[in-house]
Amino acid sequence: MQEGSDGTADVPTEEARVYEFDLVLPTTVDVREVGMRDGLQLEAPVPLEAKLEMLEALVATGVRRIEVTSFVSPKAVPALADAEQVAAELSRWGDVHWSALVANARGAVRAVDAGIGNLEYVVSASDGHSRANAGRSTAEAVAAIGEIAELAHGAGGSLEVIIATAWDCPFDGRTPIPRTVDVARAAVTAGADQLCLGDTIGTTTPGRVVQLLDAVYRACPGVPLGVHFHDTRGTGQANALAAVQAGVTQLDSSIGGLGGCPFAPGASGNIATEELVYMLEESGVHTGLDLDAVLAAARVTEQAVGHELPSSLYRAGGRSVPRAGQSSDTAG
């Protein structure tokens, strides 16, 4: 920059400034639909036939991965007490990576016996949530990873360890990054094929997302890493965008924004699948999901649960469509 006649630096005029802003984004991402499990676990039990209608609509969106149910205590989560019945119907749809969540080895055996070998095992990074969610400490939950990995691999499937309360716990407060990293490293050592970081109570922010991702990537190089965000405080989509910019290409979302953790006070819905698809596709990132079909699936889901969905995009009706006969330069 040149100096002016008085020795001070010249400040370029607005016309002379050159702006070069850009988002560094991947060309494609892999979205996992979790509405059938995380989305329904807080709802009143939905009849099996209605669940199958939801599944039919979700498969029609083009989604490649669906978390279809969980094999946990029916007393703890009555909405998913029909896990075996749901699993028995999955053969009618092909070319979908089905997975199920388990909380212990007993659940893993049930899932494998029902024909689902791709397992998700939740380990809370905080002891407070681990005891509330699974009735044991984090260390005790970590100790079970090896057995569950063997069950998944023996069935020809895979094990994904989902680290809950990766950023914050409703009982213990902020989760130290080294604690989450230790759980991630132990999971991989014990046989986990991939990891997922969960913002269980929807408290994290983009800066913290990137900090933790960097630490886990460094500790577990080459291990597939996904993210699971809740939109409790309105930061879910911003966190998803930050994660994608940081290199994450596997994201969880729930149709209509349904969901929450029954064992985490204050936890509410996930990021909505339709909102995630809209944000990414409009930014040039291919998801493989058809937005109109996702909105159609949201309508089926709303009928199944019997109440309005929290998704802002769903309430808005999808993409903005210009109204005929209204001037584009109308003020207001």
C-alpha positions in Angstrom: 0.0 0.0 0.0 1.4 3.4 -1.0 1.8 6.3 1.4 0.0 9.6 1.0 1.6 13.0 0.8 1.3 13.4 4.6 3.2 10.1 5.2 0.1 8.1 6.2 -1.0 5.0 4.3 -3.7 5.5 1.7 -7.0 3.8 2.5 -8.5 2.3 -0.7 -11.9 3.5 -1.7 -14.8 1.1 -1.5 -14.7 0.7 -5.3 -11.0 -0.2 -5.2 -11.4 -3.0 -2.6 -11.2 -6.6 -3.9 -13.2 -9.1 -1.9 -12.4 -12.8 -2.2 -14.6 -14.6 0.2 -15.4 -18.3 -0.2 -16.6 -21.3 1.7 -14.4 -24.3 1.5 -16.9 -27.2 1.3 -16.8 -30.8 0.1 -18.6 -31.7 -3.1 -20.7 -34.4 -1.3 -21.8 -35.4 2.2 -23.5 -38.5 3.6 -26.6 -37.8 5.6 -27.9 -40.4 8.1 -31.6 -40.1 8.9 -32.1 -40.7 12.7 -35.8 -39.8 12.9 -36.9 -43.4 13.2 -34.9 -43.8 16.4 -33.8 -40.5 17.9 -36.8 -38.8 16.5 -39.4 -41.1 17.9 -37.8 -42.1 21.3 -39.5 -39.2 23.1 -42.9 -39.7 21.3 -45.9 -41.7 22.4 -45.6 -45.1 20.7 -46.3 -45.0 17.0 -48.1 -48.0 15.6 -45.9 -50.3 13.5 -47.9 -49.7 10.3 -47.4 -45.9 10.7 -43.6 -46.5 11.2 -43.5 -48.5 8.0 -45.2 -45.7 6.2 -42.6 -43.3 7.5 -39.8 -45.7 6.3 -41.4 -45.9 2.9 -41.4 -42.1 2.6 -37.8 -41.8 4.0 -36.4 -44.3 1.6 -38.1 -42.4 -1.3 -35.9 -39.3 -0.4 -32.8 -41.1 -1.6 -31.2 -41.3 1.8 -28.5 -44.0 1.9 -28.2 -44.5 5.7 -31.1 -44.9 8.2 -30.8 -45.4 11.9 -34.0 -47.5 12.1 -34.5 -48.3 15.9 -32.8 -49.1 19.1 -32.5 -52.3 21.0 -32.9 -51.0 24.5 -35.1 -51.7 27.5 -38.8 -51.4 26.4 -39.5 -50.0 29.9 -37.0 -47.3 29.4 -38.0 -46.4 25.9 -41.5 -47.7 25.2 -41.7 -45.9 21.9 -39.1 -48.4 20.5 -40.4 -51.6 22.1 -41.2 -53.0 18.6 -37.5 -53.0 17.5 -37.7 -56.7 16.4 -40.9 -56.1 14.4 -39.5 -53.2 12.6 -36.3 -55.1 11.8 -38.3 -57.9 10.3 -39.8 -55.6 7.7 -36.6 -54.1 6.4 -36.0 -56.6 3.6 -38.7 -54.9 1.5 -36.3 -52.0 0.9 -32.9 -52.5 -0.7 -29.8 -50.4 -1.0 -30.1 -48.8 2.4 -27.5 -49.1 5.2 -29.6 -49.9 8.2 -28.2 -49.4 11.7 -29.6 -49.7 15.2 -28.5 -48.2 18.5 -27.6 -50.4 21.4 -26.8 -49.6 25.0 -25.0 -52.8 26.1 -24.0 -56.3 24.9 -27.6 -57.6 25.5 -29.0 -55.1 23.1 -26.3 -56.0 20.6 -27.3 -59.6 20.7 -30.9 -58.7 20.2 -30.0 -56.5 17.2 -27.8 -59.2 15.6 -30.5 -61.8 16.1 -33.0 -59.5 14.5 -30.8 -59.3 11.4 -29.2 -55.9 12.0 -25.4 -56.2 12.2 -24.5 -52.5 11.8 -24.5 -51.3 15.4 -24.2 -47.9 17.1 -23.1 -48.0 20.7 -23.4 -44.9 22.8 -20.7 -44.0 25.3 -21.2 -40.8 27.3 -18.0 -38.9 27.8 -19.3 -37.6 31.1 -20.0 -39.8 34.1 -23.1 -38.0 35.1 -24.9 -38.6 31.8 -23.5 -42.1 31.5 -25.0 -43.1 34.9 -28.3 -41.5 34.0 -28.4 -43.0 30.5 -26.9 -46.4 31.0 -26.6 -46.9 34.7 -22.8 -47.1 34.7 -19.7 -44.9 34.6 -17.9 -43.9 31.4 -15.1 -46.3 32.1 -17.5 -49.2 32.5 -19.2 -48.3 29.3 -15.9 -48.1 27.4 -15.0 -51.6 28.8 -17.9 -53.1 26.9 -16.9 -51.8 23.5 -14.7 -54.8 22.6 -17.5 -57.3 23.2 -20.0 -55.3 21.1 -17.5 -54.9 18.3 -17.0 -58.7 18.2 -20.8 -59.2 17.9 -21.1 -56.7 15.1 -18.1 -58.0 13.2 -19.2 -61.6 13.7 -22.5 -60.7 12.0 -20.7 -59.1 9.1 -21.5 -55.6 10.3 -19.7 -52.7 11.7 -19.6 -50.8 15.0 -19.9 -47.1 15.3 -19.3 -45.6 18.8 -21.3 -42.5 19.4 -19.8 -40.3 22.0 -22.6 -38.6 23.8 -22.1 -35.4 25.8 -19.0 -34.9 23.7 -19.1 -31.1 24.4 -21.4 -30.6 27.5 -23.3 -32.6 30.1 -26.5 -31.6 31.8 -25.1 -33.0 35.1 -21.3 -32.4 35.0 -21.1 -29.2 32.9 -18.6 -28.7 30.2 -16.8 -31.9 29.0 -13.0 -31.4 28.8 -11.7 -32.0 25.3 -9.1 -34.5 26.6 -11.8 -36.6 28.2 -13.7 -36.9 24.9 -10.5 -37.6 23.1 -9.6 -40.4 25.5 -13.0 -42.0 24.9 -12.5 -41.8 21.1 -9.0 -43.3 21.3 -10.2 -46.1 23.6 -13.1 -46.9 21.3 -10.9 -47.3 18.2 -8.4 -49.4 20.2 -11.3 -51.7 21.3 -12.5 -52.3 17.7 -14.8 -49.4 16.7 -14.9 -48.9 13.0 -16.0 -45.3 13.1 -16.9 -42.5 15.6 -19.6 -39.9 16.0 -19.5 -36.9 18.3 -22.9 -36.1 19.9 -24.0 -32.6 21.1 -26.5 -34.3 23.4 -28.1 -31.2 24.9 -27.5 -28.8 22.0 -25.1 -26.4 23.7 -22.0 -26.3 21.5 -21.0 -23.6 19.0 -19.0 -23.6 15.8 -15.7 -22.6 17.4 -15.9 -25.4 19.9 -17.0 -27.8 17.2 -13.9 -27.2 15.2 -11.6 -27.4 18.3 -12.9 -30.9 19.3 -12.9 -32.2 15.8 -9.3 -31.2 15.4 -8.3 -32.9 18.6 -10.2 -36.2 17.7 -8.8 -36.2 14.1 -5.3 -35.9 15.5 -5.9 -38.7 18.1 -7.6 -41.1 15.7 -6.2 -40.4 12.2 -7.9 -42.1 9.3 -11.0 -43.2 11.4 -14.3 -42.0 9.8 -15.8 -39.4 12.0 -19.4 -38.1 12.0 -21.4 -35.5 14.0 -24.8 -35.5 15.7 -26.1 -32.0 16.5 -29.2 -30.9 18.4 -30.8 -27.6 17.7 -31.9 -26.8 21.2 -30.3 -23.4 21.3 -30.6 -22.6 17.6 -27.0 -23.4 16.7 -27.4 -26.8 15.1 -27.2 -25.8 11.5 -24.3 -23.4 12.2 -22.5 -26.3 13.9 -23.2 -28.6 10.9 -21.7 -26.0 8.5 -18.6 -25.6 10.7 -18.1 -29.4 10.8 -18.5 -29.7 7.1 -15.9 -26.9 6.6 -13.6 -28.8 8.9 -13.8 -31.9 6.7 -16.7 -33.9 8.2 -18.8 -35.6 5.5 -21.1 -37.8 7.7 -23.9 -35.9 9.5 -27.0 -37.1 11.4 -30.3 -35.4 11.1 -33.9 -36.1 11.9 -37.0 -35.7 9.7 -38.9 -32.6 10.9 -36.4 -31.9 13.6 -37.9 -34.5 15.9 -35.9 -36.0 18.8 -34.1 -35.5 22.0 -32.6 -37.6 24.8 -35.0 -38.9 27.5 -32.1 -39.0 30.0 -30.7 -35.5 29.4 -32.8 -32.7 31.0 -33.4 -29.9 28.5 -32.4 -31.9 25.4 -34.7 -31.2 22.5 -34.9 -31.9 18.8 -32.2 -32.7 16.3 -31.3 -30.6 13.3 -34.0 -31.2 10.7 -33.2 -33.3 7.7 -35.0 -30.9 5.3 -33.1 -27.9 6.7 -29.8 -29.6 6.4 -30.5 -30.7 2.9 -31.7 -27.2 1.9 -28.6 -25.5 3.4 -26.1 -27.9 1.8 -27.7 -28.3 -1.6 -28.2 -24.5 -1.9 -24.5 -24.2 -1.1 -23.4 -26.6 -3.8 -22.9 -29.6 -1.6 -24.5 -32.8 -3.0 -26.5 -34.8 -0.4 -28.3 -37.3 -2.7 -31.6 -36.4 -1.0 -34.5 -34.9 -2.9 -35.8 -31.9 -0.9 -39.4 -32.3 -2.1 -39.4 -35.9 -1.1 -38.0 -35.1 2.3 -40.8 -32.6 2.8 -43.3 -35.3 1.8 -41.7 -37.6 4.4 -42.1 -34.9 7.0 -45.8 -34.7 6.2 -46.1 -38.5 6.7 -44.1 -38.1 10.0 -46.3 -35.3 11.2 -49.4 -37.5 10.7 -47.7 -40.4 12.5 -46.7 -38.5 15.6 -49.9 -36.4 15.7 -48.5 -33.0 16.3 -46.7 -30.1 14.5 -43.1 -30.6 13.7 -40.5 -28.1 14.9 -38.7 -27.7 11.6 -38.8 -24.0 10.4 -38.3 -25.0 6.7 -41.2 -27.5 6.9 -43.5 -24.8 8.3 -42.3 -22.4 5.6 -43.3 -24.9 3.0 -39.9 -25.5 1.5 -38.0 -23.3 -1.0 -39.3 -19.8 -1.5 -41.5 -19.6 -4.6 -42.3 -16.1 -6.1 -46.0 -15.2 -6.0 -47.6 -14.6 -9.4 -48.6 -11.0 -10.1 -46.5 -9.5 -7.3 -43.8 -7.1 -8.3 -40.2 -8.1 -7.4 -39.3 -4.6 -6.3 -42.2 -4.2 -3.9 -40.9 -2.6 -0.7 -41.5 -4.3 2.6 
